[in-house]
Amino acid sequence: MKENWIQQAADALWESAQTTIPIEPISGEYRELGIPDAYAIQLQNIQRRLEDGRVITGKKIGLTSKPVQEMLGVDQPDFGHLLDDMEAVDGVIQRDRLVKPRVEGEIAFVLKDDVQGPDATVEEVLAATEYVSAAIEIVDSRIRDWKIGIVDTVADNASSALYVLGDKKVDPNTIDLTTVKMDLYQNGEFINSGTGAAVLGNPAYCVAWLANALWDYGVILKKGEVILSGALSAMVFAESGDTFVAEFDMLGSASIRFE
């Protein structure tokens, strides 16, 4: 029975991603599905995208703040996949591609060496990182009105959609990532701020956590991959015409525009 539910949930999320028509929560429709089942759903749709010619270019980490974990009743982050069609290289987002997008400022890691579990450390992550940069992630939920639990967001590729990286590239060993401050602006107006310490105390710890979590699935973080380490502040809804800038001390800025 579970295999049927996993297939049905994957099909529903796939259809929603194509049509931008949201669906009801998976956690309500299939109450017996757990987190491992949700990852099975996620991986099934990632495989579909690979079969369509897409390429995995990195990973994202979500649920890195304690308030969000408590809201969803979990005690751990989650992860999703980044693919080559998810980077908004020119910083322009077509709003009609998305269901109900939100914007987050994050620190991105770009790897020069593989990182693998099950015992990856912060030190190993820093040694394996070519550079860190400012980033904006556009998260989106195929679940209606963001009424999500942990199963819903994991199944939905950790609610990921698109991302953009800033131009400045910084050696993470030359700065204290925990104290990097980010200010998020929407249409020129200050919205919120956060520091690297907001993501489980240290963005590099989040990347180490990811390497260790992926080990259970036989996956490693690979040289050249982009790793989005988690939101430094609260998500902000976005609509057509909105412009967002995430300004980081030490890391420069990243910006996007919705059309």
MARPA-467807 format. One record per residue (C-alpha): x negated, y negated, z negated; residue number from 1. Coordinates in nm, 4 decimals. Layout:
BEGIN
<pt <X, Y, Z>, NUM>
...
//
This chain:
BEGIN
<pt <0.0000, 0.0000, 0.0000>, 1>
<pt <-0.2778, -0.2458, -0.0917>, 2>
<pt <-0.4407, -0.2027, 0.2479>, 3>
<pt <-0.1133, -0.3068, 0.4103>, 4>
<pt <-0.0861, -0.6105, 0.1829>, 5>
<pt <-0.4454, -0.7130, 0.2578>, 6>
<pt <-0.3775, -0.6892, 0.6303>, 7>
<pt <-0.0485, -0.8799, 0.6025>, 8>
<pt <-0.2075, -1.1553, 0.3937>, 9>
<pt <-0.5025, -1.1862, 0.6321>, 10>
<pt <-0.2651, -1.2087, 0.9286>, 11>
<pt <-0.0571, -1.4783, 0.7578>, 12>
<pt <-0.3623, -1.6902, 0.6751>, 13>
<pt <-0.4997, -1.6447, 1.0260>, 14>
<pt <-0.1727, -1.7597, 1.1802>, 15>
<pt <-0.1568, -2.0601, 0.9474>, 16>
<pt <-0.5091, -2.1646, 1.0427>, 17>
<pt <-0.4130, -2.1551, 1.4117>, 18>
<pt <-0.0816, -2.3377, 1.3772>, 19>
<pt <-0.1500, -2.5606, 1.0706>, 20>
<pt <0.1829, -2.4396, 0.9324>, 21>
<pt <0.1315, -2.3583, 0.5631>, 22>
<pt <0.2415, -2.0343, 0.4005>, 23>
<pt <0.3709, -1.9479, 0.0552>, 24>
<pt <0.1161, -1.8388, -0.2087>, 25>
<pt <-0.0307, -1.4952, -0.1504>, 26>
<pt <-0.0471, -1.4473, -0.5256>, 27>
<pt <0.3306, -1.4729, -0.5411>, 28>
<pt <0.4016, -1.2529, -0.2404>, 29>
<pt <0.1506, -0.9796, -0.3324>, 30>
<pt <0.1275, -0.9897, -0.7102>, 31>
<pt <-0.0911, -0.6816, -0.7494>, 32>
<pt <-0.3808, -0.8161, -0.5428>, 33>
<pt <-0.6911, -0.9089, -0.7439>, 34>
<pt <-1.0080, -1.1042, -0.6719>, 35>
<pt <-1.1853, -0.8137, -0.4925>, 36>
<pt <-0.8793, -0.7798, -0.2661>, 37>
<pt <-0.8900, -1.1537, -0.1991>, 38>
<pt <-1.2511, -1.1285, -0.0830>, 39>
<pt <-1.1485, -0.8388, 0.1420>, 40>
<pt <-0.8894, -1.0695, 0.2995>, 41>
<pt <-1.1452, -1.3479, 0.3407>, 42>
<pt <-1.4007, -1.1156, 0.4995>, 43>
<pt <-1.1433, -0.9718, 0.7367>, 44>
<pt <-1.0717, -1.3160, 0.8806>, 45>
<pt <-1.4407, -1.4090, 0.8889>, 46>
<pt <-1.4956, -1.0955, 1.0971>, 47>
<pt <-1.2219, -1.2084, 1.3346>, 48>
<pt <-1.4009, -1.5395, 1.3812>, 49>
<pt <-1.7296, -1.3624, 1.4476>, 50>
<pt <-1.5588, -1.1493, 1.7096>, 51>
<pt <-1.4358, -1.4738, 1.8685>, 52>
<pt <-1.7985, -1.5823, 1.9084>, 53>
<pt <-1.8516, -1.7877, 1.5949>, 54>
<pt <-2.1756, -1.7651, 1.3947>, 55>
<pt <-2.2207, -1.7788, 1.0163>, 56>
<pt <-2.4365, -2.0823, 0.9316>, 57>
<pt <-2.4079, -2.0880, 0.5535>, 58>
<pt <-2.1962, -2.0505, 0.2442>, 59>
<pt <-1.9956, -2.2725, 0.0118>, 60>
<pt <-1.9431, -2.2503, -0.3612>, 61>
<pt <-1.6144, -2.3532, -0.5197>, 62>
<pt <-1.4577, -2.3673, -0.8647>, 63>
<pt <-1.7784, -2.5005, -1.0158>, 64>
<pt <-1.6165, -2.7392, -1.2633>, 65>
<pt <-1.4852, -2.6153, -1.5969>, 66>
<pt <-1.1528, -2.8079, -1.5711>, 67>
<pt <-1.0724, -2.6436, -1.2358>, 68>
<pt <-1.1696, -2.3001, -1.3671>, 69>
<pt <-0.9427, -2.3489, -1.6665>, 70>
<pt <-0.6593, -2.4664, -1.4416>, 71>
<pt <-0.6821, -2.1456, -1.2364>, 72>
<pt <-0.7506, -1.9207, -1.5355>, 73>
<pt <-1.0949, -1.8012, -1.4235>, 74>
<pt <-1.4411, -1.8095, -1.5761>, 75>
<pt <-1.6510, -1.8008, -1.2602>, 76>
<pt <-1.6983, -1.9870, -0.9313>, 77>
<pt <-1.5952, -1.8467, -0.5952>, 78>
<pt <-1.7519, -1.8573, -0.2501>, 79>
<pt <-1.6639, -1.8880, 0.1140>, 80>
<pt <-1.8391, -1.8852, 0.4505>, 81>
<pt <-1.9525, -2.1710, 0.6738>, 82>
<pt <-1.9469, -2.1154, 1.0491>, 83>
<pt <-2.0941, -2.3061, 1.3399>, 84>
<pt <-1.7657, -2.4746, 1.4314>, 85>
<pt <-1.7163, -2.6136, 1.0800>, 86>
<pt <-1.9875, -2.8805, 1.0868>, 87>
<pt <-1.8551, -3.2203, 1.1917>, 88>
<pt <-2.1841, -3.3279, 1.3482>, 89>
<pt <-2.0544, -3.6710, 1.4560>, 90>
<pt <-1.8635, -3.7278, 1.1329>, 91>
<pt <-1.5265, -3.7482, 1.3072>, 92>
<pt <-1.2410, -3.5233, 1.1944>, 93>
<pt <-0.9241, -3.4577, 1.3903>, 94>
<pt <-0.6557, -3.4718, 1.1209>, 95>
<pt <-0.4099, -3.2624, 1.3205>, 96>
<pt <-0.6501, -2.9655, 1.3011>, 97>
<pt <-0.5819, -2.9399, 0.9285>, 98>
<pt <-0.2910, -2.8679, 0.6958>, 99>
<pt <-0.3452, -3.0905, 0.3909>, 100>
<pt <-0.7133, -3.1864, 0.3724>, 101>
<pt <-0.9028, -3.3167, 0.0740>, 102>
<pt <-1.2533, -3.4611, 0.0519>, 103>
<pt <-1.5382, -3.3799, -0.1895>, 104>
<pt <-1.8918, -3.5133, -0.2269>, 105>
<pt <-2.1539, -3.2402, -0.2731>, 106>
<pt <-2.5261, -3.1658, -0.2640>, 107>
<pt <-2.6227, -2.9379, 0.0254>, 108>
<pt <-2.9202, -2.7007, 0.0195>, 109>
<pt <-3.0878, -2.5963, 0.3439>, 110>
<pt <-3.3010, -2.2856, 0.2976>, 111>
<pt <-3.6496, -2.2186, 0.4349>, 112>
<pt <-3.6593, -1.8651, 0.2932>, 113>
<pt <-3.4067, -1.5949, 0.2079>, 114>
<pt <-3.2643, -1.5837, -0.1448>, 115>
<pt <-3.1237, -1.2575, -0.2714>, 116>
<pt <-2.9769, -1.1138, -0.5896>, 117>
<pt <-2.9121, -0.9538, -0.8181>, 118>
<pt <-3.1465, -1.1611, -1.0353>, 119>
<pt <-3.2059, -1.4817, -0.8396>, 120>
<pt <-3.3143, -1.7773, -1.0550>, 121>
<pt <-3.3070, -2.1546, -1.0292>, 122>
<pt <-3.6817, -2.1511, -0.9746>, 123>
<pt <-3.6485, -1.9102, -0.6828>, 124>
<pt <-3.3769, -2.1237, -0.5279>, 125>
<pt <-3.5889, -2.4389, -0.5495>, 126>
<pt <-3.8899, -2.2587, -0.4011>, 127>
<pt <-3.6771, -2.1287, -0.1130>, 128>
<pt <-3.5124, -2.4636, -0.0306>, 129>
<pt <-3.6488, -2.6647, 0.2606>, 130>
<pt <-3.4526, -2.9735, 0.1583>, 131>
<pt <-3.1379, -3.1010, -0.0091>, 132>
<pt <-2.9111, -3.3662, 0.1362>, 133>
<pt <-2.5937, -3.5615, 0.0781>, 134>
<pt <-2.2841, -3.3795, 0.2023>, 135>
<pt <-1.9105, -3.4130, 0.2281>, 136>
<pt <-1.6934, -3.1050, 0.2358>, 137>
<pt <-1.3418, -3.1220, 0.3745>, 138>
<pt <-1.1414, -2.8607, 0.1908>, 139>
<pt <-0.7994, -2.7504, 0.3095>, 140>
<pt <-0.5454, -2.4984, 0.1912>, 141>
<pt <-0.3319, -2.2902, 0.4182>, 142>
<pt <-0.1139, -2.2410, 0.1089>, 143>
<pt <0.1808, -2.4787, 0.0923>, 144>
<pt <0.1180, -2.7927, -0.1171>, 145>
<pt <-0.2048, -2.6524, -0.2650>, 146>
<pt <-0.0069, -2.4291, -0.5010>, 147>
<pt <-0.3006, -2.1950, -0.5400>, 148>
<pt <-0.4380, -1.9450, -0.7850>, 149>
<pt <-0.7757, -1.7770, -0.7682>, 150>
<pt <-0.6514, -1.5034, -0.5321>, 151>
<pt <-0.5074, -1.7626, -0.2937>, 152>
<pt <-0.8194, -1.9761, -0.2639>, 153>
<pt <-1.0621, -1.6820, -0.2390>, 154>
<pt <-0.8539, -1.5187, 0.0342>, 155>
<pt <-0.8398, -1.8536, 0.2148>, 156>
<pt <-1.2200, -1.8721, 0.2550>, 157>
<pt <-1.2477, -2.0653, -0.0723>, 158>
<pt <-1.0182, -2.3327, 0.0778>, 159>
<pt <-1.2958, -2.4443, 0.3109>, 160>
<pt <-1.2445, -2.6265, 0.6387>, 161>
<pt <-1.5241, -2.8579, 0.7573>, 162>
<pt <-1.8344, -3.0368, 0.6334>, 163>
<pt <-2.0847, -3.3051, 0.7281>, 164>
<pt <-2.4440, -3.3560, 0.6141>, 165>
<pt <-2.6278, -3.6833, 0.5583>, 166>
<pt <-2.9450, -3.7687, 0.7490>, 167>
<pt <-3.1852, -3.7942, 0.4554>, 168>
<pt <-3.3781, -3.4773, 0.3697>, 169>
<pt <-3.5317, -3.4518, 0.0211>, 170>
<pt <-3.7568, -3.1913, -0.1378>, 171>
<pt <-3.5565, -3.0735, -0.4422>, 172>
<pt <-3.8751, -3.0224, -0.6383>, 173>
<pt <-3.9389, -3.3990, -0.6359>, 174>
<pt <-3.6148, -3.5012, -0.8099>, 175>
<pt <-3.3950, -3.3959, -1.1002>, 176>
<pt <-3.0851, -3.2587, -0.9292>, 177>
<pt <-2.8844, -3.2696, -1.2520>, 178>
<pt <-2.9066, -3.6490, -1.2696>, 179>
<pt <-2.8354, -3.7278, -0.9033>, 180>
<pt <-2.5319, -3.9593, -0.9043>, 181>
<pt <-2.2672, -3.9709, -0.6330>, 182>
<pt <-2.0090, -4.2455, -0.5732>, 183>
<pt <-1.7177, -4.1644, -0.3417>, 184>
<pt <-1.5482, -4.4402, -0.1417>, 185>
<pt <-1.2241, -4.4235, 0.0585>, 186>
<pt <-1.1716, -4.7004, 0.3132>, 187>
<pt <-1.4331, -4.9085, 0.1325>, 188>
<pt <-1.2694, -4.8694, -0.2095>, 189>
<pt <-1.4507, -4.6910, -0.4920>, 190>
<pt <-1.2591, -4.3739, -0.5862>, 191>
<pt <-1.4689, -4.1693, -0.8290>, 192>
<pt <-1.8186, -4.0566, -0.9167>, 193>
<pt <-2.0097, -3.7609, -1.0549>, 194>
<pt <-2.3569, -3.6212, -1.1102>, 195>
<pt <-2.5341, -3.2987, -1.0288>, 196>
<pt <-2.4710, -3.1783, -1.3829>, 197>
<pt <-2.0980, -3.1580, -1.2999>, 198>
<pt <-2.1507, -2.8298, -1.1128>, 199>
<pt <-2.2197, -2.5768, -1.3869>, 200>
<pt <-2.4982, -2.7961, -1.5205>, 201>
<pt <-2.7238, -2.7754, -1.2133>, 202>
<pt <-2.6533, -2.7415, -0.8381>, 203>
<pt <-2.9499, -2.5041, -0.8024>, 204>
<pt <-2.7946, -2.2782, -1.0663>, 205>
<pt <-2.4816, -2.2605, -0.8493>, 206>
<pt <-2.6885, -2.1419, -0.5533>, 207>
<pt <-2.8583, -1.8786, -0.7707>, 208>
<pt <-2.5139, -1.7655, -0.8923>, 209>
<pt <-2.4030, -1.7333, -0.5310>, 210>
<pt <-2.7038, -1.5213, -0.4336>, 211>
<pt <-2.6330, -1.2884, -0.7251>, 212>
<pt <-2.2590, -1.2676, -0.6514>, 213>
<pt <-2.3199, -1.1910, -0.2840>, 214>
<pt <-2.5561, -0.9099, -0.3767>, 215>
<pt <-2.2506, -0.7048, -0.4770>, 216>
<pt <-2.1365, -0.7272, -0.1139>, 217>
<pt <-2.4753, -0.6436, 0.0358>, 218>
<pt <-2.5226, -1.0044, 0.1521>, 219>
<pt <-2.8208, -1.2367, 0.1051>, 220>
<pt <-2.8614, -1.6107, 0.1557>, 221>
<pt <-3.0661, -1.6452, 0.4720>, 222>
<pt <-3.3386, -1.8772, 0.5907>, 223>
<pt <-3.1831, -2.1717, 0.7751>, 224>
<pt <-2.8438, -2.1465, 0.6062>, 225>
<pt <-2.6615, -2.4462, 0.4604>, 226>
<pt <-2.5335, -2.3940, 0.1069>, 227>
<pt <-2.2730, -2.6364, -0.0282>, 228>
<pt <-2.3250, -2.6263, -0.4034>, 229>
<pt <-1.9920, -2.7575, -0.5348>, 230>
<pt <-1.7963, -3.0808, -0.5785>, 231>
<pt <-1.9481, -3.3482, -0.8022>, 232>
<pt <-1.6114, -3.5165, -0.8603>, 233>
<pt <-1.2385, -3.4731, -0.8030>, 234>
<pt <-1.0980, -3.3953, -0.4576>, 235>
<pt <-0.9250, -3.6796, -0.2712>, 236>
<pt <-0.6446, -3.6338, -0.0147>, 237>
<pt <-0.7171, -3.7608, 0.3367>, 238>
<pt <-0.4931, -3.8855, 0.6174>, 239>
<pt <-0.5404, -4.0147, 0.9717>, 240>
<pt <-0.7304, -4.3426, 0.9727>, 241>
<pt <-0.9146, -4.2752, 0.6471>, 242>
<pt <-1.2896, -4.3215, 0.6207>, 243>
<pt <-1.4918, -4.1686, 0.3364>, 244>
<pt <-1.8478, -4.2372, 0.2273>, 245>
<pt <-2.0316, -4.0402, -0.0408>, 246>
<pt <-2.3291, -4.2434, -0.1614>, 247>
<pt <-2.5975, -4.0601, -0.3592>, 248>
<pt <-2.8918, -4.2094, -0.5389>, 249>
<pt <-3.2089, -4.0369, -0.4144>, 250>
<pt <-3.0225, -3.8529, -0.1347>, 251>
<pt <-2.8745, -4.1286, 0.0796>, 252>
<pt <-2.5173, -4.0917, 0.2024>, 253>
<pt <-2.2744, -3.8891, 0.4130>, 254>
<pt <-1.9637, -4.0232, 0.5832>, 255>
<pt <-1.6597, -3.9035, 0.7750>, 256>
<pt <-1.3649, -4.0572, 0.9590>, 257>
<pt <-1.0246, -3.8979, 1.0139>, 258>
<pt <-0.8520, -3.9628, 1.3452>, 259>
//
